[in-house]
Amino acid sequence: MVNKHRINLTLVYFLAFTIVSSVLAFHIIVKAYDSFDNTELTYAVNQ
């Protein structure tokens, strides 16, 4: 019983860590993308 509970807790921690890592990576990518000069891309999208 204890082992099963521990496995479930580990799985929950792993999922939480994965979600947090994904969110952080997404924010880093967006921040890096915003730091670039993307006027050409904006022009292409507006066309």
N, C-alpha and C positions, 0 to 999 in steps of 0.2 A: 504494500500500500504506500509506504513511504517512498520507495523507489519510483513508483509510477507518478506520484505527486511531484517528485524532484524532476523527473523527465519533462512533465508538463510545464513546470516552472522554467526549466532551461529553454524549452521551446518558446515560451512567451518572451523570455529575455532575448532570445535570438531574433524573433520577429520584431521586437521593439528596436533592437540594435540595427536591424536591416532597414527598417522604416526611417529611423533617425539618420542613418548614413545616406540613404537615398535623398532625403530632404536636404541634408547639408550639401551633398554633391550637386543637387539641382540648383541650390542658391549660389554655390561657387561658380557653376557654369554660367548662370544668368549674370552674375556680377562681372565675370571675365568677358562675357559677350558684350555687356553694356560698356565696358572700358574700351573696347575697340572702336575705331572710327568706321561705322557701318553706314555711311551716307549713300554709298553706291547701292547697297542692298535695299535701303529705304526707298531710293529712287526706283529701283527695279520693281519693288512691291507696289509702289504707287502707280506705276504704269499698268 
